[in-house]
Each structure stands twice: as structure tokens, then as C-alpha cells.
Amino acid sequence: MTAAAPDLLETRDVSVSFGGFKAVDRVSLNVKEGSITGLIGPNGAGKSTLFNAIVGEQACDSGSIRFRGKEIGGLTPDGVYHHGLARTFQIPKPFAAMSVFENLMLAAPDQPGEHFWVPVVARRRIDRRESEIAERAREVLAFTTLESVAEEAAGQLSGGQQKLLELARVLMSTPKMIMLDEPAAGVNPTLTRVLIEKIEQLNADGCTFLVIEHDMDLVMRHCHTIVAMSNGRIIYEGDAAGAQSNETLLNAYLGATVDA
Ligand SMILES: Nc1ncnc2c1ncn2[C@@H]1O[C@H](COP(=O)(O)OP(=O)(O)OP(=O)(O)O)[C@@H](O)[C@H]1O
């Protein structure tokens, strides 16, 4: 990432409340194209709520959200996904009874036959699209090291493999930016290393990341920019060195319980 990289994602004064409680309070966040940006902060800071607001899963009270220069605030999660912005969940949500391979097939955009008006004569086009999706699924399985469990039920995978499957599912759509919600939580060190290696490979190929993570070692070593939230607000934005000596940030953590 170059210092002069443009902003890929920009939020301006985004607020989200639950009843009278402001979980996200006028947050203006910039994510540079090509960066791995870490979003940190104590439990309850508002990180996941901000994620949900960005991807259209949570309505905002006010504010604007721009992705690649276009307003995406108010779009449905599907609409946001189609713009090239994908997210994974803190707790993986695969179709547990389906195989890993089937989960990937289902995650592909432009599913053949999903439009009721496709005529029978279009069968060959549908078959072609299905083989393209299957080929992409095999590539993604190889990339995410999940080939050996392709036929296993997704619900039978270990926690770490399920996190890799989350990443694999979003890769079926070749997104421009991926938002990861606690990718390393509950993952053993070996699979965490695999996950980081994959994130860095994708980043080197041009994919931008915004990552919520409580593992400070991971954040400090692998994120180019760090944004910290506390009580719904951004309290720090800068590099790792600055974050480690920032008093407001240290106090926010001292006053809260952290999973790390
Ligand atoms: N659906 C909801 N209804 C009511 N309150 C909510 C809801 N979702 C989140 N909150 C509250 O909003 C605040 C921010 O929660 P959020 O999950 O965004 O924090 P977080 O920074 O992601 O925390 P963690 O690191 O523990 O995941 C918390 O006080 C939480 O209890």
C-alpha cells in the first residue's frame, strides 16, 4: 500500500442506537485501498455494530457510508456484497449439514437458474456457469487448504477450519474488500498462521482488509493502520507504534474487560 492510496471505504458521522443507547456515535472511518486496517477496542466498543452498519445488516440513525466513491448506506447486505464488499462473522455461520464444497457452491454470486424466467433452452448456459462455479470452488479450496475436508459436513470442522471456510466463502465472489470479524478468535496457532498467510497473499494481490481483532500481537504485526474505538467513538487512528503508546487507548483498555 502506498501512503497516497485513495480511500476505498469512508464512513462519515455514522451513528447507530439501540433504544436510547448510542452503540456507534458519529464515527468517521477511512480505509485506504490496499491496506490491512485493524479495528480494535474493548468489548462493547461498537466495532461489530459498525461492521453491521457498513454491510447493511444494521440500520444507521444518520451518516454516510461510501465504498469506491459510491454511497452504499441504506443498501441491503446483498447489494453491498455485489459492490465488492464482503464480510465474515465473529461466529461462523456455515450451512452445518452441507459439505464444505456445497457451502462454497452456494456462496457464489450469479447462481445459475436462480432467475425464474430462465428458459429450458438455456440449460447449456446454466451447466457452463455451474462448472465455472465448481472450478472456482476447487481453486478456493486449494488456496484455503481445505481440500482434504471438501466432502465433510461444515458443522464437523474445527473452529479454525470454520474460520478458513468463512474466508473461503467470501472468496467465491472475488471481493475488492473483505471485513473480518475476529478471524483468529478460537483458532489454534497453526491455523492462525495459515489464515494470516492467506490474508497477506490476498492483500498482495490487491484485496483491502478491515479486521476486528483482539489478538494485539497479530494486529500490531500485520495491520498497516490501526483504528481504535471505545464507547462508540474512534479514539485513535494511526500506526502500531503510536497505538502502543497512546494513553487514551491504554486507559480505554484498562477500564474494560478484553478477550485477548
Ligand atoms: N442488537 C442489539 N441490541 C441492543 N444492544 C446491542 C445490540 N447489539 C449490540 N448492542 C450493544 O451495543 C454495544 C456495542 O456492541 P458491539 O457488539 O458492537 O461491540 P464490540 O466492540 O463489537 O464488542 P466485542 O469486542 O465484545 O464483540 C454493546 O454495549 C452491546 O451490548
The ligand as an SDF file (V2000), in Angstrom:
LIG
                    3D

 31 33  0  0  0  0  0  0  0  0999 V2000
  -28.9450   -5.7830   18.8560 N   0  0  0  0  0  0  0  0  0  0  0  0
  -28.5510   -5.0710   19.9270 C   0  0  0  0  0  0  0  0  0  0  0  0
  -29.4630   -4.6030   20.8110 N   0  0  0  0  0  0  0  0  0  0  0  0
  -29.0800   -3.8760   21.8900 C   0  0  0  0  0  0  0  0  0  0  0  0
  -27.8150   -3.5630   22.1770 N   0  0  0  0  0  0  0  0  0  0  0  0
  -26.8650   -4.0110   21.3440 C   0  0  0  0  0  0  0  0  0  0  0  0
  -27.1690   -4.7900   20.1810 C   0  0  0  0  0  0  0  0  0  0  0  0
  -26.0190   -5.0810   19.5330 N   0  0  0  0  0  0  0  0  0  0  0  0
  -25.0380   -4.5240   20.2590 C   0  0  0  0  0  0  0  0  0  0  0  0
  -25.5350   -3.8870   21.3320 N   0  0  0  0  0  0  0  0  0  0  0  0
  -24.7800   -3.1420   22.3470 C   0  0  0  0  0  0  0  0  0  0  0  0
  -24.0040   -2.1750   21.6500 O   0  0  0  0  0  0  0  0  0  0  0  0
  -22.7150   -2.0710   22.2380 C   0  0  0  0  0  0  0  0  0  0  0  0
  -21.6550   -2.3220   21.1970 C   0  0  0  0  0  0  0  0  0  0  0  0
  -21.6660   -3.7170   20.9090 O   0  0  0  0  0  0  0  0  0  0  0  0
  -20.7100   -4.3340   19.7980 P   0  0  0  0  0  0  0  0  0  0  0  0
  -21.0160   -5.7920   19.7130 O   0  0  0  0  0  0  0  0  0  0  0  0
  -20.7880   -3.5360   18.5700 O   0  0  0  0  0  0  0  0  0  0  0  0
  -19.2820   -4.1140   20.4780 O   0  0  0  0  0  0  0  0  0  0  0  0
  -17.8810   -4.7400   20.0470 P   0  0  0  0  0  0  0  0  0  0  0  0
  -16.8900   -3.6490   20.1200 O   0  0  0  0  0  0  0  0  0  0  0  0
  -18.0080   -5.4460   18.7500 O   0  0  0  0  0  0  0  0  0  0  0  0
  -17.6430   -5.7740   21.2390 O   0  0  0  0  0  0  0  0  0  0  0  0
  -16.9230   -7.2300   21.2050 P   0  0  0  0  0  0  0  0  0  0  0  0
  -15.4700   -6.9410   21.0520 O   0  0  0  0  0  0  0  0  0  0  0  0
  -17.2670   -7.7780   22.5450 O   0  0  0  0  0  0  0  0  0  0  0  0
  -17.5090   -8.0220   20.0710 O   0  0  0  0  0  0  0  0  0  0  0  0
  -22.6880   -3.0380   23.4160 C   0  0  0  0  0  0  0  0  0  0  0  0
  -22.9950   -2.3190   24.5920 O   0  0  0  0  0  0  0  0  0  0  0  0
  -23.7770   -4.0320   23.0730 C   0  0  0  0  0  0  0  0  0  0  0  0
  -24.3320   -4.5860   24.2360 O   0  0  0  0  0  0  0  0  0  0  0  0
  1  2  1  0
  2  3  1  0
  2  7  2  0
  3  4  2  0
  4  5  1  0
  5  6  2  0
  6  7  1  0
  6 10  1  0
  7  8  1  0
  8  9  2  0
  9 10  1  0
 10 11  1  0
 11 12  1  0
 11 30  1  0
 12 13  1  0
 13 14  1  0
 13 28  1  0
 14 15  1  0
 15 16  1  0
 16 17  2  0
 16 18  1  0
 16 19  1  0
 19 20  1  0
 20 21  2  0
 20 22  1  0
 20 23  1  0
 23 24  1  0
 24 25  2  0
 24 26  1  0
 24 27  1  0
 28 29  1  0
 28 30  1  0
 30 31  1  0
M  END
$$$$
